[in-house]
Amino acid sequence: MLMPVGTRFTEREYAGGWGELRATSEGVDFMGVARLGEMASAADIERVGVKLTGVDGRHWKVINEGRNENGWNWFVTVEASVKGQLYFGDYGTGPKGSYLLMPRTTERDNRQHESDYKAWYESIPALMR
């Protein structure tokens, strides 16, 4: 996964095997949650994303998806734009568990760095290689 060099993460563990990473770099907030050993459904992971971002499910649109690719059982990439903020979400299941990765930026920043964001979310499926 592509992240700026020098990005510092904080981590947190939750009951039931869930873990979280958070970071802020150059005005972009990043959050990732994972649960090892469980193949959660898309609906379950989507509920987590809605809860963590506060962005209702009707605002999200699918921009990429795949099945049985690079070790992923399935993955989906979504984006949502709300009040000038742009959220991306990459989620799916792989051989070790369930994952949800979410950067948040501004619509303006996305317009200025659109190719970087696209390269980021397109790099996610390669994680399982």
N, C-alpha and C positions, 0 to 999 in steps of 0.2 A: 504494500500500500504506500502510495506517495504521501509524504508529510514533509514540511519544511525542515531543513537541517537545524538542529538545536531545539526543536520543539520539546518542551518539558510536559510530562503527563502527571496527573494525580490519579491514584487508583483507589478503588473502594470495593469491598466484598459485601455481598448480601446473603441472607439465608437462602437455602435451596440451591446453592451452586452458581448464582448469578454474580458476575463481576462487572465493574465499570471503569473505563478510562475517560478522563476529561483533559482538555488542553485548550489554550487560546494562543493563537499566533497571528500576528499581523491583522488583528481585527476579526479573525475567523474563530468561532467557537466550534469545538469538536467534541463529540461524545460517542463512545462506543460501549455497548453492553454485550455480554456473551454468557451463555450457559453451556458448560461443557457436559457432554454425555446425554443431552436431550435434543431430540429432533422436534422442535416446536412447530406448530402450524403457522402459516402466513398470517392468519387472523390473530393468533396469540401475539406474534411479534408486532403486528400493526397496532394492537392495543397498547403495547409498551411504548411504541413511538409516539402515539397520540398523547399518552399520559406524560411522557417526558418533555415533549415540545409544547403541549397545549394547543396544537394545531389540529382541528377537527379533520376526520377522515375524508370529508368531501372536498377538501382543498388539495389533496395529494393526487398527482397524476404519474402514471408509469412512464419512464423514459428508457428503460432497458430491462431485459429479463432473460433468463436462460435456465436450462435444465441439463443435468449430467454433463457439465462443462468444467474442466480443470479441477475435478474432484468435488465440485458442489453438487449436491442433490438437486437444489434449485436456488435461484437468487432473483431478486427484484431490485431495481433502482427506481426511486420515486423522487419527485420534487414538489414543493409547495411554496407559494408566494403569498405572504400575508403582511399587510401594513409595512411594505418596504423591506421586509426580511425574506430571505430566500433560504429554504431548508432543503437539504438533500437527505435521502435515506437509502442505504444499501443494506439489505437483509436477506437472510436465507439460512439454509442448513448445509453442513458439510460433514465430513467423517468424524469430527470431534464434537459437534454440537451445533448450537444456534447462535446467530450473530446479528447485530444491528449496529450500523455505523452511521453517524449523522453529523455532518458539518452544517453550521448556520452562518450566513453572511448577509450582506445587503444586496439588493437587486443591482445597485450601481457597481459594487465590487464584482459581481458576477458578470456584468456586461464588459467590464474592463479586463477580466481574467477568465473569460468563458472557456478558452481552450485548456487552461490549467484545471478548472473544475471538471471538465469532460475527461481529461487525462486521469484525474483522481478517481472518478467513479468507474471508469473503464479499467483501472488497475486492480479493482477489488476482486474480480473473478480469478485473477492470476495468483491470489494469495494461497490457493490450495495446491499450486504446482509443486 
